[in-house]
């Protein structure tokens, strides 16, 4: 059996910018207001995974504007990549 190298978990918190989807019911961690979807004015939300010494603590959500006003507390948000593959739970019709 092959020996695997130890996997190093991320130690830094990081942020991702994602398109806002309808019906999520999220609250901004900065202003405590709802993060609402609008078809007329599409916007992004910022999602940050927060780590403390290699241990994942929580996920926080922000309005894009609130995150900018806080001067990027978890770094410059990385644009999310569209998922091109199929879900592992997807099965072809018989």
C-alpha positions as CSV (number, residue, x, y, z in Angstrom):
1,X,0.0,0.0,0.0
2,X,1.3,3.5,-0.9
3,X,2.1,5.9,1.9
4,X,0.3,9.2,1.6
5,X,1.8,12.5,2.4
6,X,0.1,14.3,5.3
7,X,-2.5,16.8,4.1
8,X,-1.9,20.3,5.3
9,X,-5.2,22.1,6.1
10,X,-5.5,25.8,5.3
11,X,-4.4,27.9,8.3
12,X,-5.5,31.2,6.8
13,X,-9.1,32.4,6.6
14,X,-10.1,33.1,3.1
15,X,-13.0,34.8,1.3
16,X,-14.8,34.0,-1.9
17,X,-17.2,36.1,-4.0
18,X,-20.3,34.3,-5.2
19,X,-23.4,35.2,-7.2
20,X,-26.3,35.7,-4.9
21,X,-29.0,33.0,-5.3
22,X,-32.7,33.4,-4.4
23,X,-34.0,32.0,-1.1
24,X,-30.8,31.7,0.9
25,X,-32.0,33.6,3.9
26,X,-28.6,34.8,5.0
27,X,-27.6,37.6,7.3
28,X,-24.6,39.9,6.8
29,X,-22.1,39.5,9.6
30,X,-21.2,43.2,9.5
31,X,-24.5,45.0,9.4
32,X,-26.8,42.2,10.5
33,X,-29.2,42.9,7.7
34,X,-30.6,40.2,5.4
35,X,-28.6,39.4,2.2
36,X,-31.4,39.5,-0.4
37,X,-31.5,38.3,-4.0
38,X,-32.7,40.8,-6.6
39,X,-33.3,39.8,-10.2
40,X,-33.2,43.5,-11.2
41,X,-29.9,44.3,-9.5
42,X,-27.8,41.1,-9.4
43,X,-25.1,41.2,-6.8
44,X,-22.5,39.0,-5.2
45,X,-22.1,37.9,-1.6
46,X,-18.8,37.4,0.2
47,X,-18.4,34.1,2.0
48,X,-15.4,33.6,4.3
49,X,-14.2,30.4,6.0
50,X,-12.7,31.4,9.3
51,X,-9.8,29.4,10.7
52,X,-8.0,29.7,14.1
53,X,-4.7,27.9,14.1
54,X,-5.5,25.3,11.4
55,X,-8.9,24.6,12.9
56,X,-12.0,25.7,11.0
57,X,-14.3,27.8,13.2
58,X,-17.2,29.2,11.2
59,X,-18.5,30.6,7.9
60,X,-19.4,34.2,7.7
61,X,-21.4,36.0,5.0
62,X,-21.2,39.6,3.9
63,X,-22.8,42.1,1.5
64,X,-20.2,43.0,-1.1
65,X,-20.3,46.6,0.0
66,X,-20.0,45.8,3.7
67,X,-17.0,43.6,3.1
68,X,-15.3,46.5,1.2
69,X,-16.1,48.9,4.0
70,X,-14.5,46.6,6.5
71,X,-11.3,46.7,4.4
72,X,-11.3,43.0,3.4
73,X,-11.0,41.4,6.9
74,X,-10.3,37.9,5.4
75,X,-8.4,39.1,2.3
76,X,-9.3,40.0,-1.2
77,X,-12.2,37.8,-2.2
78,X,-11.5,35.1,-4.8
79,X,-14.1,35.0,-7.6
80,X,-15.8,31.6,-7.4
81,X,-15.5,29.2,-10.3
82,X,-18.6,27.8,-12.0
83,X,-19.0,24.1,-11.3
84,X,-18.8,22.4,-14.7
85,X,-19.1,18.8,-13.6
86,X,-22.0,16.8,-12.4
87,X,-22.9,16.3,-8.7
88,X,-21.8,13.0,-7.3
89,X,-25.4,12.5,-6.4
90,X,-26.6,12.9,-10.0
91,X,-27.5,9.8,-11.9
92,X,-28.4,9.5,-15.5
93,X,-32.0,8.5,-16.3
94,X,-32.4,4.8,-17.0
